[in-house]
Amino acid sequence: MIPLKDDNPTSGKPVVTYFLIACCVLIFLFELGSSSYRTGELFYSYGLIPSVLLGYSQLPNDIYIIPAYLTIFSSMFMHGGFMHLIGNMLYMWIFADNIEDDLGPTKFIIFYFLSGVGAAMSQVFMDTQSQIPMVGASGAIGGILGAYLVNYPKARVLVLIPFGFFSQLLKIRAIYVLGFWFILQFINSNLSGSQGGGVAYAAHIGGFISGVILILFFNKKKKKIKKKISKGPWN
């Protein structure tokens, strides 16, 4: 089930969403131009490594570039390949604009990074001794999907469902599209074992849950602000 677009207009341009997508694309192009991308050293320098973050192991001096805690954020903008980048940016393009429209640019960027931190720490504590670098925006994007599910469960999403040589286009409510995505993370995680087959499923799950929880808080704050405005002296 591949989402293509949603029927959920916004009131303005999602400038932060565009900025995040541009950053991810530009950084990936930088990766491709780096010799350390081909050797894999780039991912060890800027990717999130659970055992390094928690102090159980250390990087060699020649690939130690930034403090381990900063890799929580640098890893969010890196991707391992074209399909990894395209898949993440597709979900960002479809679902992030409505959440940015709800929260506004400043709160949205805070929400995005908090979701990414929640996703990263979920993966870290799933395997604290792991020496495999984690990269990708999918954890933070998982938070966006969780928020979208809370705020727009009945929004219709156009999806492509492939059937071998044939495919079908359908409009399905977001609650089913995103619910299926979330359940699929659990299934793939169990089928792939503790290492996740090279995919950080725990980060996807943790990001989604973080987004669900965070958006409830952000929604509550938004309603309080609206309530205060409605009680202004001009009423």
N, C-alpha and C positions, 0 to 999 in steps of 0.2 A: 504494500500500500504506500504509494509515493504521493505526498501532497504537492499540488501545483499552485493553488491560490485559494484565498478565502473570500467569501462575500461579506466583508466586514469593513466598510469604509472608515477612514479617520478624518479628523477635523483639520489636520495640518500635516506638514511634511515631517517625517521621522528623521530628523537630522542626525541624531545620535546613532540610530540604527544604521544609517548610511555610513557614518564615520567608522563604526565598529567593523562593518563589512569591508570598507576600504582598507582599514588597518590590517585586517587578517589577510587580504589579498596581497597587499604590498609586502608584508612580512614574509609571506610564502614565496613571492618572487625573489626576495632577498635570500631566502633559504636556498632556492634553486641555483642562485649565483655563487653560493659559498661552497668551497671545497670540503668543508667540514660537514656539509649536508650529506654528501656521498659516503663519507666514512662513518657517519652517525654521531660524531663528536658534538655536533651542534645541538642535538637533542639532549645529550648529557650535560651540556653547559647551561641550557636555558629551560629544559624540561623539568617537571616536578618529579623528583626521585624520593619516595617515602623514607627509605633508610637514611638518606642524606639529610632530609628535612628534620628528622627526629634525632639526628646525631649518632646513629648506629654505624655509619660508614662515612667516608670522606672521598671527595673527588681528587684525582691527581691535580697537581698545581697547574699543569699546562692546559687543562680544560675548565678550571675553576674561574669563572668570569664574574658572577654576581652572587651575593649571599643567598643561601638556600631558601630563605623565606620569600625572597622576591620572585623565585621561580613559580610560586603559586599564581602570580599574575602574568609573568612572561609566557608561561606554558599555555595560557588561554588564547594567545594570539598565534600560536604555531600549529602547523598541520603536517602530517606525515606524507601526504600525497595529494594528487589532484582530486580524486574521488572523496577523500576525507574532507578537503576544503569545500568542494561543491555541495556535498550533502549537508554540511553544517550551515553554509551560507544560504542554502535554499530554505531551510527551516527558519533561519533568522529573518530572511526577507519576507516570508509569509506571515509569521506570527509576532515578531517583535514590534512592528509599527503600532499595533493596537495597544500594547502594554505601555509603550512610550507615550502614546496619546492619552492614556489614562493617568499616568504618573507625572508627565512633564519631563523634559530633558534631564534635569539635575537628579530628581528622584529615580529616574529610570537607570541612569548610569550607576547610582549607588545600589539599586536593586540587582543590576546585572552582575556587578562584582561580588556582592554578598552571595548571590546564587553560585557564582563560580568558586568562591571560597568554600561554601558548603559542599559543593560537588568534590572539590579537591580533597578536603579532609575526610570525606566518606571513603574515597579510594585509598587514602593514606592509612586510615585505621582498619581498613579491610585486610591490608597486608603490610604491616609496619616494617618488615624486613626486606621488602621488595627493592631491587636495584634497577628496575626497569623504568625509564623516564616516561612520564605521562605528558602528552601534548594534545591540544585541541580545544575548541570553544564549546564542545558539545555539552559539557557539564553546566556551564552558564546558560546555554541555550535550553537545556533541560529545565532550568528554572523559569525561563520564559514560557515554555510549554505548560508547566504547572500553573503559572499565573493565568495563562490564556484559558485553561480548562476551568478555573474558578470563575473568571470574569465573563467568559463567552462560551459556555457549554453547548448552547443551541446554535451557534454560528455554523454556517454550512461551509465545508471545505471541499474543493474539487480535488479528487484523488485519482491517480492512475493505478489500476490493479492489473498487473501483468499475468497472463495465463499462457505461458510458453510462447508460441508464435503470435498469439492473440493478446489483446489488452482491452480493458474496459475503463471508460471514464465515468465516474459517479460523483454525485454531491452527497456528502455524509456529514452529519453533525460532528462538531469538534469533540464532543465528549467521547464518541466512538473512535475517532481517528487518534486522539491523544491518549485515550485509555488503552487502545491497542498498542501504541508505541511503548507505553509504560510497562504493560504486561510482558511485551516482547523482550524488554531489557532483563526482566527476571528470568524468563525462559532461556535466553541466550547465555546469561550468567551461569545458570545451573548446568547447561549443556557444555559450556566451555571450560568449566573447572575454575580453580582458584585464580589462575592467571588471566582468565577471561579471553583466551585465544588472541591476545594482543589488543583487545578492546577494553577500555576502562568502564565496564558496565556499572560498577559501584558508583562511579562518578556521575553517570547518567541518572541513576536512581536517586542518589543523594541530591543532585541538582534539582531534579523534578520536585522532590519532597520539600527542599528548601524554598523553591519558588511558590509552592502551595501555601506554606506557612508565612513566608514573607509578604505575599500579596494580601493576605488577610490583614496583616498589620498595616501595610501601606494603604489599603482601602479604608481602613478604620480612621487613619490620620486624615485622609482626603475628605471623608464625610464630616469630621470635626471641623475642618477648615471651612467647608461649605456652610455648616451650621452657624459658625461664628459670623461669616459674611452676611447671612440672611438676617442676623440680629443687629445689623448696623443701625446707626442713628437716623438713616434716611428712610427707614421703614415705618 
